[in-house]
């Protein structure tokens, strides 16, 4: 594989982008790439003529006291992964390139869907996320954009933004990538100590337990998942919910159909999220 063109300024990016013919996919990242990101790039590579990866640590997504300053920055290894997976162009701008006038005076609002679950725990997070996604989609002009299912609420909001604002891009969700023991891949996993990592496995185990109870109804799903979490006191659970995957409203006991079982917890100093789609009263 040849090394991708790397652009740091808007002018460099525009020049390189103009040379791409055919369909263009974008994979947006905040850096610290891992196998989950590599999977997104591979999926994009398989279905498009060109693949662009953006690497931008967006300050608007971090509230005061969150981990912006210690978020891993690994551009050299990130570029190696982009080359290995066949990316054509990497856009790695600094904040002053993305926000030339400082913090934007106009932002995208996530609306009611952005105030629940992750939005309740991290106020303003999704407004900042959608704002930068909107900006990068406008700069890149892709045919398709690829995002991971692990960040299910983020994926839902991006799809809703694209639909509600008539954005000419197809949003593609890609299933969560996991370690062999079930831990969902995340750039924040580097913060986990060896012991923390063992504790963190309770999240995926809880989801699997809930999934196993899907044919017995919503109450059984919640009960099975909660039973796993209560036996791991070192995981400080923020929420465990079984919700409609489109509205994010808790499903009632009589519910049958597609649902999302989602969990968030703090392990050591690290906040982790995970989820699994399932069919209540179904075969999967």
C-alpha positions in Angstrom: 0.0 0.0 0.0 1.2 3.5 -0.8 1.2 6.1 2.0 -1.9 8.3 2.1 -1.5 12.0 1.3 -1.6 13.9 4.6 -3.1 17.4 4.7 -3.0 19.7 7.7 -4.5 22.9 6.3 -7.7 23.5 4.4 -5.8 24.5 1.3 -3.7 21.3 1.3 -6.8 19.2 1.8 -8.8 21.0 -1.0 -5.9 20.4 -3.4 -5.7 16.7 -2.6 -9.4 16.2 -2.5 -9.8 17.7 -6.0 -7.6 14.9 -7.4 -10.0 12.2 -6.2 -12.4 10.7 -8.8 -15.4 8.5 -8.1 -17.1 7.8 -4.8 -15.6 9.1 -1.6 -16.0 7.6 1.9 -14.9 9.4 5.1 -14.0 7.9 8.4 -14.0 10.5 11.2 -11.7 9.9 14.2 -10.2 11.7 17.1 -7.0 9.8 16.7 -5.5 7.0 18.9 -6.7 4.6 16.2 -7.3 1.0 17.0 -8.7 -2.1 15.3 -12.2 -0.6 15.5 -11.1 2.3 13.4 -9.2 0.0 11.1 -12.4 -2.0 10.6 -14.3 1.2 9.6 -11.5 2.0 7.1 -11.7 -1.5 5.6 -15.5 -1.3 5.3 -15.1 2.1 3.5 -12.4 0.8 1.3 -14.5 -2.2 0.2 -17.4 -0.1 -1.0 -15.9 3.1 -2.4 -13.3 4.4 -4.9 -11.6 6.6 -2.3 -11.3 6.7 1.4 -10.5 9.8 3.5 -9.7 9.6 7.2 -10.0 12.7 9.4 -8.0 12.8 12.6 -9.2 15.7 14.8 -9.4 15.9 18.6 -12.5 18.1 18.8 -12.4 20.3 21.9 -16.1 21.1 21.6 -16.9 17.5 22.7 -15.1 17.8 26.1 -16.6 19.6 29.0 -14.6 21.1 31.9 -13.0 18.4 33.9 -13.1 15.8 31.1 -10.1 14.1 29.6 -9.1 16.4 26.6 -5.6 17.1 28.0 -4.8 13.5 28.5 -6.5 12.0 25.5 -3.9 9.9 23.6 -2.3 11.6 20.7 -0.6 9.1 18.4 -0.4 10.6 14.9 2.6 8.5 13.8 1.0 5.2 14.5 -2.4 6.5 13.3 -0.9 7.2 9.9 0.6 3.7 9.8 -2.8 2.2 10.3 -4.3 4.5 7.6 -1.6 3.3 5.2 -2.0 -0.3 6.1 -5.8 -0.2 5.5 -5.5 1.7 2.2 -6.7 5.2 3.0 -6.0 7.7 0.2 -6.1 10.9 2.1 -5.8 11.9 5.8 -7.0 15.3 7.0 -5.3 16.0 10.4 -6.0 19.7 11.1 -5.4 21.7 14.3 -8.2 23.4 16.1 -7.4 26.8 14.6 -7.9 25.2 11.1 -11.3 23.8 11.9 -12.4 26.8 14.0 -10.5 29.7 12.5 -12.6 32.3 14.4 -12.3 30.4 17.7 -15.3 28.7 19.3 -18.1 28.8 16.8 -20.9 31.2 17.5 -23.4 29.0 15.7 -23.6 25.3 16.5 -25.7 22.3 15.7 -28.2 21.4 18.4 -28.7 17.7 19.1 -32.3 18.5 20.4 -34.1 16.2 22.8 -32.2 13.1 21.7 -29.0 14.8 22.8 -30.2 15.3 26.4 -30.7 11.7 27.5 -28.2 8.9 28.3 -24.8 10.2 27.3 -26.2 13.7 26.9 -27.5 13.7 30.4 -24.1 12.8 31.8 -22.2 15.0 29.4 -24.2 18.2 28.7 -23.4 19.8 25.4 -21.3 16.9 24.2 -23.5 16.0 21.3 -23.9 19.6 20.2 -20.1 19.8 19.9 -20.0 16.4 18.2 -22.6 17.3 15.6 -21.1 20.7 15.0 -17.7 19.2 14.0 -19.3 16.3 12.0 -21.3 18.9 10.1 -18.2 21.0 9.4 -16.1 18.0 8.3 -18.9 16.6 6.1 -19.1 20.1 4.4 -15.3 20.2 4.0 -14.9 16.6 2.8 -18.0 16.3 0.6 -18.2 12.5 0.9 -20.6 10.0 -0.7 -20.7 8.0 2.5 -19.6 8.4 6.1 -18.8 5.4 8.3 -19.3 5.3 12.1 -19.2 2.6 14.7 -22.2 1.1 16.5 -20.4 1.2 19.8 -21.3 4.9 20.0 -24.9 4.1 19.2 -26.4 7.4 20.4 -23.8 9.3 18.4 -24.6 7.2 15.3 -28.3 7.8 15.7 -27.9 11.6 16.0 -25.6 11.8 13.0 -28.2 9.9 10.9 -30.9 12.1 12.2 -28.9 15.3 11.4 -28.2 14.1 7.9 -31.9 13.3 7.3 -33.4 16.3 9.0 -31.0 18.8 7.3 -31.2 17.1 3.9 -27.4 16.4 3.8 -26.3 14.6 0.6 -24.4 11.8 2.3 -25.2 8.2 3.2 -24.4 7.4 6.9 -23.2 3.9 7.4 -23.1 2.1 10.8 -20.6 -0.6 11.4 -20.9 -3.2 14.2 -18.9 -2.9 17.4 -15.5 -4.4 17.3 -14.4 -6.3 20.4 -11.4 -7.9 22.0 -11.4 -11.7 22.2 -12.8 -11.5 25.7 -15.7 -9.2 24.7 -14.4 -5.8 25.7 -15.5 -3.2 23.2 -12.6 -1.4 21.6 -12.2 2.2 22.6 -9.3 4.7 22.6 -10.0 5.2 26.3 -9.1 1.6 27.0 -5.5 2.7 27.3 -6.4 4.4 30.6 -7.3 1.1 32.1 -4.9 -0.7 34.5 -4.7 -4.5 34.2 -7.1 -4.8 37.1 -9.5 -2.1 35.7 -9.6 -4.0 32.4 -10.8 -7.2 34.2 -13.5 -5.1 36.0 -14.5 -3.5 32.7 -15.5 -6.9 31.2 -18.7 -6.7 33.3 -20.1 -4.3 30.8 -20.0 -6.7 27.9 -21.0 -9.7 30.1 -24.0 -7.8 31.3 -25.1 -7.1 27.7 -24.6 -10.8 26.8 -26.7 -11.8 29.8 -29.5 -9.4 28.8 -29.4 -10.7 25.3 -29.7 -14.3 26.4 -33.0 -13.3 28.2 -34.5 -11.5 25.2 -37.2 -14.1 24.6 -38.6 -13.5 28.1 -39.4 -9.9 27.7 -37.9 -6.5 28.7 -38.0 -7.0 32.4 -36.1 -10.2 32.1 -33.5 -8.6 29.9 -32.9 -5.7 32.4 -32.9 -8.1 35.3 -30.3 -10.4 33.8 -28.0 -7.6 32.8 -28.4 -5.8 36.2 -27.5 -9.1 38.0 -24.1 -9.1 36.4 -23.4 -5.5 37.2 -24.3 -5.7 40.9 -21.7 -8.4 41.4 -19.0 -6.0 40.3 -19.0 -3.1 42.8 -15.8 -1.5 41.3 -17.8 -0.6 38.2 -19.8 2.5 39.1 -22.8 2.3 36.8 -24.2 5.5 35.3 -27.1 3.8 33.4 -28.3 0.5 32.2 -31.2 0.9 29.8 -33.3 -1.0 27.3 -34.6 1.5 24.8 -36.1 2.0 21.4 -33.2 2.4 19.0 -34.8 5.3 17.3 -36.4 7.3 20.1 -34.1 6.2 23.0 -37.2 5.8 25.1 -37.4 3.0 27.6 -39.4 0.1 26.1 -42.5 -1.1 28.1 -42.9 -4.6 29.4 -45.2 -5.7 26.6 -42.7 -4.5 23.9 -41.6 -6.9 21.2 -39.2 -6.0 18.4 -35.9 -4.2 17.9 -34.3 -2.6 21.0 -31.0 -1.4 22.2 -29.5 -2.5 25.5 -27.0 0.1 26.6 -24.7 0.6 29.6 -22.3 3.2 30.9 -20.0 2.9 33.9 -16.9 4.4 35.4 -14.1 1.9 36.0 -11.2 3.4 37.9 -10.9 6.9 36.4 -12.3 5.9 33.0 -15.8 6.2 31.7 -16.8 3.4 29.4 -19.9 2.8 27.3 -21.2 -0.3 25.5 -24.4 -1.5 23.8 -25.9 -4.4 21.9 -28.9 -4.4 19.5 -31.3 -7.2 20.1 -34.8 -8.3 19.2 -37.2 -8.7 22.1 -39.1 -11.9 21.6 -37.1 -12.7 18.5 -34.4 -15.1 17.5 -31.4 -12.7 17.6 
